[in-house]
Amino acid sequence: MTTFTALIPLAPGAEEIETVTVADLLVRAGVTVTLASTTGSPVIAGSRGIPLGAHTLLDRLPAQTFDLIYLPGGKGSAEVCRDDARIQDLAQAQLAADRLLAVICAAPQALIPRALCAGRKLTSHPSVRALIEPHCAAWLDQAVVDDGALITSQGAGTAMALGLALITRLVNAAAAQRVAAEIVLR
């Protein structure tokens, strides 16, 4: 059985639901998830002030590739993902290698500095649509938009749909259905 891997950079101001929901669903599907703090501390404050813990620090992460890199939203996290060269390097390398990059809520703004959304369809939180739309092929008002290696989603309310879509892409549809059944998703 193949073990898939996922990296979630954990930045101050990360939206708690988006971070934990997607990480939890991936783990339930057997994906090895690593949360890596972008700060010098393994614990950061989420967008609602809830402490979120990381497995490691981004600067201590060994050089490796991941099947999926996921950038949670939340204003603070989105800005870090946009401005942090380490995350920009990871996102650019991920798409260049045709490996999955998932981005939610306000975090699609992280795709702008290196033109990572050029020619792609995507979605985001509606509040950042005007910022992002000029840089992509099309902004779609959908819970999840799958454009090859780039998968985007709209916000905390769509985190469950995103997590299941990522399981479908990484593992398979049966795993996504199993996880949905286990959590009694209706």
Kinemage of the C-alpha trace (Angstrom):
@kinemage 1
@onewidth
@group {chain A} dominant
@subgroup {mainchain}
@vectorlist {calphas} color= white
{ca met a 1} P 0.000 0.000 0.000
{ca thr a 2} L 1.358 3.393 -0.986
{ca thr a 3} L 1.721 5.949 1.768
{ca phe a 4} L 0.991 9.470 0.598
{ca thr a 5} L 2.465 12.542 2.267
{ca ala a 6} L 1.152 16.045 2.846
{ca leu a 7} L 2.767 19.212 4.167
{ca ile a 8} L 0.745 21.985 5.780
{ca pro a 9} L 2.743 25.149 6.533
{ca leu a 10} L 1.263 26.516 9.755
{ca ala a 11} L 1.407 30.311 9.954
{ca pro a 12} L 0.024 32.716 12.553
{ca gly a 13} L -3.555 33.613 11.740
{ca ala a 14} L -4.337 30.282 10.049
{ca glu a 15} L -8.059 29.636 9.944
{ca glu a 16} L -8.610 26.862 12.466
{ca ile a 17} L -11.399 24.968 10.675
{ca glu a 18} L -9.535 24.992 7.376
{ca thr a 19} L -6.308 23.796 8.980
{ca val a 20} L -7.611 21.072 11.262
{ca thr a 21} L -10.462 19.746 9.100
{ca val a 22} L -8.318 19.051 6.055
{ca ala a 23} L -5.452 17.640 8.145
{ca asp a 24} L -7.855 15.378 10.068
{ca leu a 25} L -9.564 14.013 6.961
{ca leu a 26} L -6.235 13.289 5.276
{ca val a 27} L -4.987 11.391 8.345
{ca arg a 28} L -8.214 9.365 8.462
{ca ala a 29} L -7.488 8.330 4.861
{ca gly a 30} L -3.993 7.150 5.786
{ca val a 31} L -2.065 10.153 4.483
{ca thr a 32} L 1.020 11.076 6.508
{ca val a 33} L 0.463 14.749 7.363
{ca thr a 34} L 3.189 17.086 8.602
{ca leu a 35} L 2.258 20.473 10.011
{ca ala a 36} L 5.314 22.735 9.955
{ca ser a 37} L 5.286 26.056 11.797
{ca thr a 38} L 6.545 29.018 9.792
{ca thr a 39} L 7.700 30.652 13.034
{ca gly a 40} L 10.324 29.671 15.602
{ca ser a 41} L 7.603 28.152 17.795
{ca pro a 42} L 5.701 24.890 17.291
{ca val a 43} L 2.499 26.574 18.496
{ca ile a 44} L 0.877 29.496 16.701
{ca ala a 45} L -2.329 31.430 17.320
{ca gly a 46} L -5.024 30.728 14.758
{ca ser a 47} L -7.285 33.368 13.253
{ca arg a 48} L -9.694 33.078 16.194
{ca gly a 49} L -6.930 32.912 18.799
{ca ile a 50} L -7.102 29.141 19.214
{ca pro a 51} L -3.618 27.649 19.628
{ca leu a 52} L -2.602 25.351 16.786
{ca gly a 53} L 0.342 22.982 17.160
{ca ala a 54} L 2.846 21.824 14.563
{ca his a 55} L 4.862 18.632 14.321
{ca thr a 56} L 8.006 20.582 13.467
{ca leu a 57} L 9.308 23.950 12.315
{ca leu a 58} L 9.464 24.692 8.604
{ca asp a 59} L 13.164 25.529 8.960
{ca arg a 60} L 13.810 22.084 10.497
{ca leu a 61} L 11.962 20.173 7.820
{ca pro a 62} L 14.308 17.789 6.009
{ca ala a 63} L 14.626 18.295 2.274
{ca gln a 64} L 11.951 16.082 0.761
{ca thr a 65} L 9.029 16.168 -1.591
{ca phe a 66} L 5.395 15.813 -0.626
{ca asp a 67} L 2.521 14.423 -2.642
{ca leu a 68} L 0.441 17.389 -1.456
{ca ile a 69} L 1.178 20.812 -0.055
{ca tyr a 70} L -1.842 22.541 1.462
{ca leu a 71} L -1.982 26.257 2.289
{ca pro a 72} L -4.753 27.094 4.790
{ca gly a 73} L -6.425 30.464 4.686
{ca gly a 74} L -7.069 33.023 7.334
{ca lys a 75} L -5.820 36.567 6.732
{ca gly a 76} L -2.550 36.146 8.608
{ca ser a 77} L -1.742 32.772 7.068
{ca ala a 78} L -2.616 33.982 3.571
{ca glu a 79} L -0.259 36.938 3.931
{ca val a 80} L 2.563 34.735 5.229
{ca cys a 81} L 2.055 32.296 2.349
{ca arg a 82} L 2.181 35.212 -0.089
{ca asp a 83} L 5.241 36.888 1.445
{ca asp a 84} L 7.397 34.015 2.762
{ca ala a 85} L 10.001 32.964 0.181
{ca arg a 86} L 10.170 29.471 1.719
{ca ile a 87} L 6.488 28.864 1.042
{ca gln a 88} L 6.704 30.486 -2.373
{ca asp a 89} L 9.591 28.132 -3.238
{ca leu a 90} L 7.624 25.094 -2.024
{ca ala a 91} L 4.471 26.057 -3.947
{ca gln a 92} L 6.382 26.812 -7.134
{ca ala a 93} L 8.341 23.538 -6.983
{ca gln a 94} L 5.158 21.589 -6.242
{ca leu a 95} L 3.358 22.844 -9.340
{ca ala a 96} L 6.485 22.632 -11.521
{ca ala a 97} L 6.712 18.924 -10.621
{ca asp a 98} L 2.966 18.451 -11.258
{ca arg a 99} L 2.359 17.475 -7.622
{ca leu a 100} L -0.785 18.617 -5.812
{ca leu a 101} L -0.994 22.093 -4.338
{ca ala a 102} L -4.220 22.911 -2.481
{ca val a 103} L -5.099 26.439 -1.405
{ca ile a 104} L -8.195 27.714 0.396
{ca cys a 105} L -9.980 30.931 1.370
{ca ala a 106} L -7.732 34.018 1.168
{ca ala a 107} L -4.565 31.958 0.612
{ca pro a 108} L -4.869 31.877 -3.215
{ca gln a 109} L -3.248 35.324 -3.068
{ca ala a 110} L -0.048 33.331 -2.450
{ca leu a 111} L -0.283 32.220 -6.083
{ca ile a 112} L 0.102 35.773 -7.411
{ca pro a 113} L 3.772 36.707 -6.727
{ca arg a 114} L 5.173 33.928 -8.936
{ca ala a 115} L 2.241 33.778 -11.371
{ca leu a 116} L 1.308 30.283 -10.162
{ca cys a 117} L -2.340 30.792 -11.088
{ca ala a 118} L -1.713 32.150 -14.586
{ca gly a 119} L -3.804 30.229 -17.093
{ca arg a 120} L -5.598 28.267 -14.353
{ca lys a 121} L -9.172 28.124 -13.104
{ca leu a 122} L -9.566 28.611 -9.374
{ca thr a 123} L -11.731 29.818 -6.559
{ca ser a 124} L -11.150 31.646 -3.298
{ca his a 125} L -13.077 33.349 -0.569
{ca pro a 126} L -15.339 35.857 -2.342
{ca ser a 127} L -13.741 38.695 -0.327
{ca val a 128} L -10.439 38.277 -2.218
{ca arg a 129} L -11.924 37.516 -5.641
{ca ala a 130} L -11.151 40.981 -7.039
{ca leu a 131} L -7.519 40.621 -5.965
{ca ile a 132} L -7.058 37.166 -7.473
{ca glu a 133} L -9.301 37.135 -10.556
{ca pro a 134} L -7.063 39.295 -12.796
{ca his a 135} L -4.204 36.808 -12.326
{ca cys a 136} L -5.997 33.571 -13.339
{ca ala a 137} L -7.820 32.211 -16.373
{ca ala a 138} L -11.151 32.081 -14.549
{ca trp a 139} L -12.481 32.534 -11.021
{ca leu a 140} L -15.341 30.106 -10.358
{ca asp a 141} L -17.972 30.391 -7.632
{ca gln a 142} L -17.669 26.741 -6.576
{ca ala a 143} L -16.807 25.043 -3.287
{ca val a 144} L -13.804 23.264 -4.819
{ca val a 145} L -12.106 23.857 -8.163
{ca asp a 146} L -9.747 21.200 -9.511
{ca asp a 147} L -7.374 22.451 -12.209
{ca gly a 148} L -4.808 19.704 -12.572
{ca ala a 149} L -2.166 19.998 -9.876
{ca leu a 150} L -3.875 23.065 -8.355
{ca ile a 151} L -6.972 22.547 -6.219
{ca thr a 152} L -8.628 25.557 -4.602
{ca ser a 153} L -11.540 26.033 -2.237
{ca gln a 154} L -13.572 28.929 -0.864
{ca gly a 155} L -13.364 28.888 2.918
{ca ala a 156} L -14.052 27.296 6.267
{ca gly a 157} L -17.473 26.081 5.138
{ca thr a 158} L -15.942 24.213 2.195
{ca ala a 159} L -13.014 22.642 4.083
{ca met a 160} L -14.804 19.287 4.372
{ca ala a 161} L -15.453 19.187 0.619
{ca leu a 162} L -11.828 20.122 -0.044
{ca gly a 163} L -10.491 17.429 2.282
{ca leu a 164} L -12.584 14.763 0.591
{ca ala a 165} L -11.583 15.997 -2.872
{ca leu a 166} L -7.923 15.761 -1.852
{ca ile a 167} L -8.428 12.208 -0.565
{ca thr a 168} L -10.062 11.294 -3.878
{ca arg a 169} L -7.098 12.693 -5.812
{ca leu a 170} L -4.363 11.308 -3.534
{ca val a 171} L -5.760 7.949 -2.464
{ca asn a 172} L -8.974 7.137 -4.360
{ca ala a 173} L -12.719 7.732 -4.360
{ca ala a 174} L -13.374 4.676 -2.194
{ca ala a 175} L -11.163 6.105 0.560
{ca ala a 176} L -13.028 9.419 0.403
{ca gln a 177} L -16.370 7.594 0.614
{ca arg a 178} L -15.106 5.511 3.551
{ca val a 179} L -13.955 8.600 5.462
{ca ala a 180} L -17.235 10.413 4.740
{ca ala a 181} L -19.182 7.414 6.053
{ca glu a 182} L -17.006 7.114 9.167
{ca ile a 183} L -17.647 10.729 10.127
{ca val a 184} L -21.338 10.416 9.243
{ca leu a 185} L -21.186 13.117 6.593
{ca arg a 186} L -24.662 13.676 5.199
